[in-house]
Amino acid sequence: MNLRPARISPALLLAIVLGIGAAARLALALHDDGIFWPDEIFQSLEPAHQRAFGYALLPWEYTSGARSWLLPLLLAPLLRVGAALGGDRPRAYLMLVRFVFVAASVATAYGSYLLARKLRVEPLRALVAAALFSLLPPAIYFAPRALSENAAALPIVFAVALLCDEAPAFGAVVVAGSLFGLAPIFRIQNTL
């Protein structure tokens, strides 16, 4: 009789951790209609609404050119698609934006696993990196919010992962440089 416990594959554990993180983020996205900080509205959704529907309250950063329009320009088609699917109800088009940000957050958690693996960390220990981000309460709470920090985290983690080889390929360096260039466009503080 074999009394040794069955080994669960790291891939299955990773899927479970990412699934739990995604479920927590989706539950919050579906049930939390509040705001934590005005920037999640005025620095992303309002300018996107202006581009999608032609009217909105624009903060001075957009009218004076102090802030990049990239994030609102990426969100505007989501608002239009959400409005087409759910009529003119704001909740319908905001849910689509929340789902995209949840997906980006889960992808960032996977990126932390990939980064650890690129640094030659064994799979079960790399799983801890994914679990830390996937199950971190602030990461869960802020995931569905249209904040520039959330948009910038994904390209940063994948750019670092691409550069972690001993001798990264030229294509990997180009893609990583592009991702590093994209992050400050979302959030200027990432330039540092």
Disulfide bonds with the S-S distance in Angstrom:
none
